[in-house]
Amino acid sequence: MSRRYDCSDPEQRSAGLTDAASAVRQGELVVLPTDTVYGIGGDAFTHAAVSRLLEAKGRGRDMPVPVLVGTVSAANALVENLGPYGQDLVDAFWPGPLTLVCRVNRSLSWDLGDTKGTVALRMPLHAVALDLLKETGPMAVSSANRSGSPPATTAAEAESQLGDSVEVYLDGGPCTDDVPSTILDLTTAVPRLLRRGAIPVGKLRGVIGYVATDADPESTN
């Protein structure tokens, strides 16, 4: 039976975070609010948890799961390096709706799907999510919906789609903005936009100067 906590109530928030952190450590799944949409997450280093997450969403290994972090130091430990642009982007937009795709630290023992040696990282700008991540460490997190269905913007929407496949639901109220994060690939010589989202390309270019897009694949400005 799933457990749901109203995080607008301080006592329930505290109890929910404790329960959610314990669930993650046991390889179970949690739904949590973020600054974009609700996410479904599990321990990034527990293979069974990631497999359960993909199964709950009805999604295959060909769509690897992104990773949320609660600190920049946690992100740095997961990647070979942030490259020449990563730190400036982190300083400008984290925590916030920017996902960075980097080369993964090859010493890590995890399986997020068919990642081709990369990992998609983000630090969300949401107090409940950050508090949980600081307790659990990096979490594999995807949008809290069945594959092909609209992303959940409330805990109730997430529960209606995912049901008892999730042990703990942290209800942080309705999402204030359902625009997804912008995804930027830092594994190529020129940073490449993979998905348009909450942070406009112009703002990215204002920080790093160079961003290639599908519309102009050779573009450098």
C-alpha positions in Angstrom: 0.0 0.0 0.0 1.4 3.4 -1.0 2.0 6.1 1.6 1.2 9.7 0.9 2.4 12.8 2.8 1.2 16.4 2.5 4.4 18.4 2.6 2.5 21.6 3.3 2.2 20.3 6.8 5.5 20.5 8.7 5.0 17.3 10.6 3.9 15.3 7.5 6.8 16.8 5.5 9.3 15.7 8.1 7.8 12.2 8.4 7.4 11.9 4.6 11.1 12.8 3.9 12.2 10.3 6.5 10.0 7.6 5.0 11.0 8.5 1.4 14.7 8.4 2.2 14.3 5.0 3.9 12.3 3.7 0.9 15.0 4.8 -1.5 17.7 3.1 0.5 15.6 -0.1 0.4 15.4 0.0 -3.4 11.8 1.3 -3.5 10.2 4.1 -5.5 9.2 7.6 -4.5 7.2 10.3 -6.2 8.5 13.8 -5.5 7.8 17.3 -6.6 10.3 19.3 -8.6 10.4 22.8 -10.1 9.1 21.4 -13.4 6.8 18.4 -13.1 6.5 15.6 -10.5 9.1 12.9 -10.7 9.3 9.2 -10.0 12.6 8.2 -8.5 14.8 5.5 -6.9 18.4 4.9 -5.9 20.6 5.5 -9.0 23.0 2.8 -7.8 20.4 0.1 -7.2 19.9 -1.8 -10.4 16.6 -3.3 -9.3 15.2 0.1 -8.4 16.0 1.5 -11.8 14.5 -1.5 -13.4 11.3 -1.0 -11.3 11.2 2.6 -12.3 11.3 1.7 -16.0 8.7 -0.9 -15.5 6.4 1.5 -13.6 6.6 3.9 -16.5 6.2 1.3 -19.1 9.5 2.5 -20.7 12.4 0.6 -22.2 16.2 0.8 -21.6 16.5 2.7 -24.8 15.4 5.8 -22.9 17.9 6.1 -20.0 16.8 7.7 -16.8 18.2 11.1 -15.8 19.8 11.7 -12.4 18.9 14.4 -9.9 21.5 15.6 -7.4 21.2 17.8 -4.3 24.7 19.3 -4.5 27.2 20.3 -7.2 29.9 18.1 -5.5 27.6 15.1 -6.0 27.3 16.0 -9.7 31.1 16.3 -10.1 31.5 12.8 -8.6 29.3 11.3 -11.2 31.1 12.6 -14.3 34.5 12.6 -15.9 34.4 16.4 -15.9 32.0 19.2 -16.7 34.0 20.3 -19.6 34.9 23.9 -20.5 31.3 25.2 -20.2 29.7 23.1 -17.5 30.8 25.0 -14.4 29.6 28.3 -15.9 26.2 26.8 -16.7 26.0 25.2 -13.2 26.8 28.6 -11.6 24.2 30.4 -13.7 21.3 27.9 -13.7 21.6 25.4 -10.9 19.5 24.7 -9.0 17.0 25.1 -11.8 15.5 23.6 -15.0 18.7 22.8 -16.9 19.7 19.2 -17.6 23.3 18.7 -18.6 24.5 15.6 -20.5 28.1 14.7 -19.6 30.5 11.8 -19.9 29.9 9.5 -17.0 32.6 8.6 -14.4 33.5 5.1 -15.7 34.4 3.8 -12.2 30.7 4.0 -11.2 28.7 0.8 -10.8 25.2 1.6 -12.0 22.8 0.8 -14.8 20.5 3.6 -15.9 19.7 2.1 -19.3 21.5 2.4 -22.7 23.3 5.6 -21.9 26.2 5.2 -24.3 28.6 6.3 -21.6 26.8 9.5 -20.7 24.6 10.7 -17.8 21.9 13.5 -17.8 22.2 15.5 -14.6 20.0 18.2 -12.9 19.7 19.9 -9.6 16.0 20.9 -9.1 14.9 24.2 -7.6 12.5 22.7 -5.1 13.0 22.5 -1.3 11.4 19.1 -0.8 13.3 17.5 -3.7 16.6 19.0 -2.5 16.0 17.9 1.1 15.4 14.4 0.0 18.4 14.3 -2.4 20.7 15.5 0.4 19.5 12.5 2.4 19.6 9.9 -0.3 22.4 11.0 -2.6 21.9 11.0 -6.4 18.5 9.6 -7.5 17.4 8.2 -10.9 14.3 10.3 -11.6 12.0 10.5 -14.6 8.7 12.3 -15.0 5.9 10.7 -12.9 3.7 9.3 -15.6 3.1 6.3 -17.7 5.1 6.5 -21.0 3.0 8.3 -23.5 0.7 10.0 -21.0 1.0 13.6 -19.9 3.5 14.3 -17.1 1.9 14.7 -13.7 1.7 18.2 -12.2 0.1 17.1 -8.9 0.8 14.1 -6.6 -2.8 12.9 -7.2 -2.2 12.8 -11.0 1.0 10.8 -10.4 -0.8 8.4 -8.1 -3.6 7.9 -10.6 -1.1 6.8 -13.3 1.5 4.9 -11.1 -0.6 3.6 -8.2 0.9 1.0 -5.9 4.1 0.7 -8.1 5.3 3.6 -5.9 5.8 3.2 -2.1 5.9 6.9 -1.1 4.2 10.0 -2.6 5.5 13.4 -1.4 2.7 15.9 -2.1 4.3 19.3 -2.6 1.1 20.9 -4.1 0.5 21.7 -7.8 3.6 22.4 -10.0 3.9 26.1 -10.7 5.3 25.5 -14.1 4.9 22.4 -16.2 7.5 23.4 -18.9 10.2 20.7 -18.9 13.9 21.3 -18.3 16.1 22.4 -21.1 18.6 19.6 -22.0 22.1 20.5 -23.2 24.7 18.0 -24.4 28.2 18.8 -23.2 29.8 15.7 -24.6 30.5 17.4 -28.0 33.0 20.1 -28.8 30.2 22.6 -29.2 27.4 22.4 -26.6 24.3 21.1 -28.4 20.6 21.7 -27.5 18.8 18.4 -27.2 15.5 19.7 -25.9 14.0 23.2 -25.7 12.6 23.9 -22.3 12.3 26.3 -19.4 15.6 28.1 -20.1 15.6 29.8 -23.5 18.6 29.2 -25.8 19.3 32.9 -25.7 20.0 32.7 -22.0 22.4 29.8 -22.5 24.2 31.7 -25.2 24.4 34.7 -22.9 26.5 32.6 -20.5 28.6 30.4 -22.8 28.3 32.0 -26.2 28.2 28.7 -28.1 25.1 26.5 -28.5 24.3 24.4 -31.5 20.6 23.6 -32.3 18.9 21.1 -34.6 17.5 24.0 -36.6 21.1 25.2 -37.3 23.4 22.2 -36.5 26.5 24.1 -37.5 25.6 27.2 -35.4 28.1 28.4 -32.9 26.2 31.4 -31.6 
